[in-house]
């Protein structure tokens, strides 16, 4: 039963990754694209992380996966902020 739930969580995560990728291709401006990617990827990675934790019996590996998830979330937030700030600066003509 746990294996089935873990696989479902991983598939939910893949669905969010796919929807974020579609948002990247279909949305009109850089700010909408960043929003879609940042939100969908963070939620997708959360579901994948939970699924992997359910499948992995070793607690040390679970801690490593959670640390990776936290680092990816921080990198996503920082890079999205920097891209949005640069796009806003170019849009206003400050550059």
C-alpha positions as CSV (number, residue, x, y, z in Angstrom):
1,X,0.0,0.0,0.0
2,X,2.8,2.4,0.8
3,X,4.5,1.7,-2.5
4,X,1.3,2.6,-4.4
5,X,1.0,5.9,-2.4
6,X,4.6,6.7,-3.0
7,X,4.2,6.1,-6.8
8,X,1.1,8.3,-6.8
9,X,2.9,11.1,-5.0
10,X,5.8,10.9,-7.6
11,X,3.3,11.0,-10.5
12,X,1.6,14.0,-8.9
13,X,5.0,15.7,-8.8
14,X,5.6,14.9,-12.4
15,X,2.2,16.4,-13.3
16,X,3.2,19.6,-11.6
17,X,6.6,19.6,-13.4
18,X,4.7,19.1,-16.7
19,X,2.2,21.9,-16.0
20,X,5.1,24.3,-15.1
21,X,6.8,23.4,-18.3
22,X,3.6,24.1,-20.3
23,X,3.3,27.4,-18.4
24,X,6.8,28.3,-19.4
25,X,5.9,27.7,-23.1
26,X,2.4,29.2,-23.2
27,X,2.4,32.2,-20.8
28,X,2.9,35.7,-22.4
29,X,5.5,37.5,-20.3
30,X,8.5,36.7,-18.2
31,X,6.8,37.4,-14.9
32,X,4.0,35.0,-15.5
33,X,6.5,32.4,-16.7
34,X,8.6,32.8,-13.6
35,X,5.5,32.4,-11.4
36,X,4.4,29.3,-13.1
37,X,7.8,27.7,-13.0
38,X,8.6,28.6,-9.4
39,X,5.3,27.5,-8.0
40,X,4.9,24.3,-10.0
41,X,8.5,23.2,-9.6
42,X,8.4,23.6,-5.8
43,X,5.2,21.8,-5.4
44,X,6.2,19.1,-7.9
45,X,9.5,18.6,-6.1
46,X,7.7,18.4,-2.7
47,X,5.5,15.6,-4.0
48,X,8.5,13.7,-5.5
49,X,10.4,14.2,-2.3
50,X,7.6,12.7,-0.2
51,X,7.3,9.8,-2.6
52,X,11.0,9.1,-2.4
53,X,11.0,9.3,1.4
54,X,8.2,6.8,1.5
55,X,10.2,4.4,-0.6
56,X,13.5,4.8,1.1
57,X,14.0,2.9,4.4
58,X,17.2,4.6,5.4
59,X,16.6,7.8,7.5
60,X,20.0,9.2,6.5
61,X,19.0,9.2,2.9
62,X,15.7,10.7,3.7
63,X,17.4,13.6,5.4
64,X,19.7,14.1,2.4
65,X,16.7,14.2,0.1
66,X,14.9,16.8,2.3
67,X,18.1,18.9,2.4
68,X,18.3,18.8,-1.4
69,X,14.7,19.8,-1.6
70,X,15.3,22.8,0.7
71,X,18.4,23.9,-1.3
72,X,16.5,23.6,-4.6
73,X,13.7,25.8,-3.2
74,X,16.2,28.4,-2.0
75,X,17.9,28.4,-5.4
76,X,14.6,28.7,-7.2
77,X,13.5,31.7,-5.2
78,X,16.9,33.5,-5.6
79,X,17.1,32.8,-9.3
80,X,13.5,33.8,-9.9
81,X,14.1,37.1,-8.0
82,X,17.2,37.9,-9.9
83,X,15.6,37.2,-13.3
84,X,12.5,39.2,-12.4
85,X,14.6,42.1,-11.2
86,X,16.6,42.1,-14.4
87,X,13.5,41.9,-16.5
88,X,11.9,44.8,-14.6
89,X,15.0,46.9,-15.0
90,X,15.0,46.3,-18.8
91,X,11.3,47.0,-19.0
92,X,11.7,50.3,-17.3
93,X,14.7,51.2,-19.4
94,X,17.1,51.5,-16.4
95,X,19.7,49.3,-18.0
